[in-house]
Structures are given as C-alpha cells and as structure tokens.
Amino acid sequence: MEMIHVRLVSPVDLTSQAVGLLTDDRYVFNLVVHRGLAHNPDGDAVECDILAGAANSVLRGLRELEVDRRGSIVIEPVDMAFSGTAAEAEQQQLGALAHAPVWEEVEARIRAEGTYLPSFYVYLVIAGVIGAVGIITNSQILIVAAMVVGPEYGAITSVALGLDRGNGIRIRQGLVALTAGFLMAVLVTFLFSAAIRALGLESKAFDRGFRPVSTLIDAPNVFSVVVAVLAGIVGIVSLTQARTSALLGVFISVTTIPAAADIGVSCAFSSWTEARGSLVQLLLNIVLLILVGVLTLRFQRAVWRYITRRSERSGGR
C-alpha cells in the first residue's frame, strides 16, 4: 500500500474549505486538525494520509485554495502503513491509479537535483579526470566509474522540467551550469592529460594509437542516438516511479562525462579528429536527453490523465 503523509498549515479562513475537501475524499485517512497551533506561518495545523494514487487531485485542490501560498504544504512518503480500510480502498476502488506518480513529489525531486552547489562542479571535474585515466589506460571500468560519479543528469532533467513548465529561469540556470561544468571538466582533464604526456606516463599501447575505449567514445553513430533516447526515457520514468536502480543504469549508459574527458585527452595528445568526434558525442547526448525528457514527461502526464478520466467515468472516485 502506497501512501503519502501531508502536513498543512492553513490560514484560519481557509481551514474549513481545506478540511472539507479532505473529508469528502474517500482516499484521505487519519485526518487530524489542530486549531490555532501552527506558527510561522500562523494558522491551523492539519495532518492526513492519502493514498498515493489519489494524491494528485487532492493536492491540486489544496493548491487551488492557495493553501500553499498563504500557508504551507509538506509531503512525506510513508514507508509502512497498516490500515484495512485504506488497503481495501486501494485494491478495490483505485485500480491502476494505485500506481500513479505523485507529480508534486516528482517535480520536487527533479527541482532538488537542479541546485548547483560547488560540489556539482567538483563532482563533474573529478568524474572527468577519472574518465581521462580510463581513456589513457584503456580501462572500461574507470569509464563506468566516471559515469556514476558525474552529476550532470540532474541538471539535464531540471532543464527538461523547465522546458515542460515554460520556466525560463530553470532552463537558463541548468544550461549555464552544464556549460560551465563541462568546460571546467574539459580544461582540468586537458591539463591532467598534458601533464601525463609531458612526463611520458601514458601506456605504450595508447601512445602507439591503440585506443579502443577512446574510439567507442569519439565515433558517434546511430547506436549513440538509440542509447541516448532509451536512456532518456528510462531516466524520466525511473524518477516518476522512484526507481533508483533503474536511474543508476542511466548514469552508466549515456556518454556525457566520457565524451568531455575524451575532448581534454584528445586535445592534450593533438588528436583533433577525435576531439571533434567527442564534442559531437557530448552535444548529441545532452540535446537528446533533454528533448526526450520533455517528451517523456508530457507523455506520462497524458497517459495518467487518461487513466484518471477513465477511472472517474467508471465510478472509481
């Protein structure tokens, strides 16, 4: 049984309407109202549990009352709940809606990833250097490690959400962070690789042109497009369904950090054709991930709206 716990601070003049909305919904349970006990903001404290599959309409109703603007709404996941009434309502009445994503929670998760602290750039640079070591030593394991360390997918999904919601500030912040972060990663990777070349620490195979790992990165083709599109779909679906294991698979399937690292390495070793190929690979992956992210978000919303309407027509709500 999937539930969320909702805590409200409702202005006194809105409490009756908010409580009425919650009371009338058959998927709201454990409703508790504390009159006049909330401060900062001041108002009435209201708590309840809602079946996750029915939460979107309830939260939309509360926001239409402007409870979020004049008071506050806090959503928490419920790890475990025992309620025969709630379980029966989920199994017999919600149907497919029982597994609907809570869009407020999904967007909050994506927005949280769209905060660009100094650690974002540090992780990106470190991932680039790890990728450079993997390229120079022809180690695919280190390339995978660089993909896992890289934080760029959070910025990519944040830009996708900004495009979906028409939020210019979010789009601009995400694109600036991606541009600055990858430029820093390429620069540091170039300096690191130049030092390796100057000291003669590269492997003999790499020095002789045997670079299988680099070749996989700097030669974008139709398979690069297929992987990027599929990764973009899986990434957004895993975020909406809170599937962290699937999201980890996205991190180790898209060629963004490895491409940035290969640009730096190729420039340091004067391999200009490979540098151009890696740049194309990097831009191709970022653009496709953003576009596919926007389309997948909109497609999922459309699918769940259809399921919701069909449920309402059949008397599910």
N, C-alpha and C positions, 0 to 999 in steps of 0.2 A: 504494500500500500504506500503510495507516494503522496506526501502531504508537505505543505509549507506552513510555517508559523508567521503570522502577521501581527506586528505591533503598530498601533496608530496613536498619534497624539492629535486629537480632533478639537478644533475650536468649539466652544460651548454651543454656539448657534448652529453648528453642523452635525453635532453628535447624534441628534435624533434621526436625521436622514441617513447618516452613515450606519448607525446601528440597525435601522430599518432595512437598509439594503442587505446587510449581513444576515439579519434574522430571516429574511424572506428567501434566502438562497439555501437550497437543500444540501449543498455541498460544503457548507460552513459549519464547523463544530467547535465546541469548547469556547463559546463566546463569553468573555468577561469584560465588564465595564466598570472603571473606577472613576467616579465623578470628581473633577477638580483636583486630581492628584498629580497631574503632569506639570512639569515646569521646563522652560527653555526648549521648545515653546510651551507656553501655558495652555492648559486645556484639559480635556478628559482623556484618560488612558484607556485604550480599547485593545484587547488581545483576542485572537481567534486562530483556529487551524482550518486550512482549506485544502481540499483535495487538489493536488497539483494540476490535474487535467481540467479542472473547472476554474482555476485561479485567474485566467486572463480576463474573463468577463467581470469578475468581482473587482479586480484591481483597476480595470478600465472605468467601472462605475465610481469607485472611490476617487479616481483622478478627475473624473468629470465633475464631482462635487468640490474639487480643488482642495481636498484634504492634504495632498502632498505639498501644495503651495502655501497654504495658510497654517498647516501643522506639519506632520511628518508621517512617512510610511516606511517601516523597516520590515524586510523579508528575510526569514531564516529557514534553511532546509531542516526538515525533521528527519533525523536519522532512523528513528524507530517509533512506532505508534501502535497501540493495541486498542482497537475500537471496533466492536462488532457492527455497529450502525454504519460507521464510515466505510468499513470493508464491504458491507453489503451494497451501499450506495455506489461504490466504485465498480464493483463487479457486475451489478445488475442494471445500473442506470447510465453510467458514463460510457461504457463500451470502449471504442477505440480512442475516445477523448481522454481516457485514463493516462495515456502516454503522451499527451500533448505537452510541448515545451512551455514553460512559463516565460513569456517573451521579455517581461521586465527583468527577470533574472538573467536571461541570456544576454541582453544588451548591457546590463551592468557588468557581466563577466567580460564582455568584449571591451567596454569602456575602461575597465581596470587594467587591461593589457595595453591600452593606449595612453599610458602615462610614461613619459620619457625621462626617467631619473638618470643621473650619471652612470648608474650601474648598467643601463641599457647599452650605452656606448662602450663601456668596459667589456661587457659580455661579447659584444659584436667584434671588438678588436681581438680579444682573446680567441674567439672562435676562428677568426681569420688567420691568426698565427698557427693555431692547431691545424687548420686546413692546409696552410703552406707547408708545414712539416710533413703532412700526409702526402702532398703532391711531390715534394722533393725526394721523399723516401719511398714513394710508390706504395704507400700504406692505405688501403681502403678502410681499415678500421679507424684510423685517425680522421679520415674524411667523415665517416659516420659520427664520430665524437664531435667534430666541429659543427655538424648539422644539429646535434642535440643541444649543444651549448648556445647556439645562436638564438637571440630573442626576436628576430625580425618578423616572425609570423604574427605576433601580437599587433605590431604596427600595421601590417598588411590587412588584417581583419578589421582593425579600427578604421582604416581608410575605406574599406568596403562598407562598413556600417555608416560612415559619414556620407558616402555616395548614396546609399539606400535611403537615408533620412534627410538628404539635402543639407547636411551640416558642413558648411564651408570651413569653419574653424577646425573641426576634427580632420577633415581632408588635408588641409594645409599643414597642420601640426604633424600628421602622420607622414606626409611626403617629405617634409623638411627633415624629420628625424631619420627616415630611411636614407635620404640623400647624404646627410651629414654623417650618419653612422657608417654607411658603406664606403664613403670617401676616406674616413678615418681608418677603416679596416684595410682598404687597399693601400693607403700610404704606409701604415705600420708594417703591413705584410711586405711591401716593396723594400722598405729599409731593412727588415729582417732578412729577406732573401738576398739583397745586395751584400749584406754582411757575410752571409753564408758563402756567396760566390767569391767574395774577396779573400776569404780565409780558406777557400778550397774545401769546404766541408760537405759539399753535395756528393751524392753517391756517384760511382763511376758509371753506372747504368744511366742515370739521369743526365750526366754530363755528355754521354755519347748519344743522347737523343732517345733513349728507351724510356718513354713516359706514358705508360698505359693509363694511369689514373688521370693525368692531365688531358689526355686525348678524349677520355669519356666526358670531360667537363667542357672543353673548348670547342666541341663539334655539335652544336645544337641541330636537331633534326625533328622529324615528325614524332618520334618517340618522346622527345623532350616536351612537346606540346601535349601529348596524351597523358603523360605522367603529371604535368602541372595541372591540367584540367581535372583529372581524377583526384589529385591531392587537394585541390581547392574545394571540391565537392565534399570529400570526406572530412576536411578540416572544419567546415561550417556545420555539417551535420553532427560531428562529434562535440562541437561547442554547444549546440542546441540541446543535445541529449546528454551532456556532461560525461562523455566517454573519453577519459583521459588517455586510455591505452591507444585508442584509435588516433588521437591527436598526436601522440608521440610518434606514431607511424608516419604522420605527415611531416614532422620535423626531419625525419631521416629519409625522405623521399624527394624533396624539392632541392634543386641545385641553385641556391642563392649564395650562401656563405662560401661553398666551394668555388663558385664562379668568381666571387670577389677576391678570394685568396689567389686564384689562378691568374687574375689580372696582375696582381702585385708581383707574383713569382715570374710570370712571363716577361713583364717589363724589366725586372731585375736581370733576367738572363737574355734580354734583347730578342725575345721570341714574339715579334709584333703580330704575326698572324694569329697565334694562339691567344694573345691578349684581346684582339678584336673578337675572336670567337667566344671567349669567356664573357666579354661585355654584352654581346648579343644574348648569350645564355642567361645572364643575370637579369637583363631588362625583360626578356621574354617571360621568365618565370614570375617576376614581380607583377607585370601587367596582367598576365593570365590569372594569377592567384587573386588579384583584386577584382577583375571582371567576373570571374567565376564565383567569387564570394558574394558579390552583389546579386547575381542571378540566382544563386542557391538560396540566399536569404529570402528573396521575393517569392521564389517557387515554394519554399516551405511554408511561408505565411499563407500563400494562396491555397495550398493543399489543406492546411489545418482550418482555414476559414470554411472551405467546402465541407470538411468533416463536421465542423461545428454546426453549420446550417442544416446538414442532413440529420444530425442528432436532434436539433431543435424541432425539425419537422416531424420526426418520429416520436417526439414527446420525451426526449431524454432529459431536457431541462425544464 
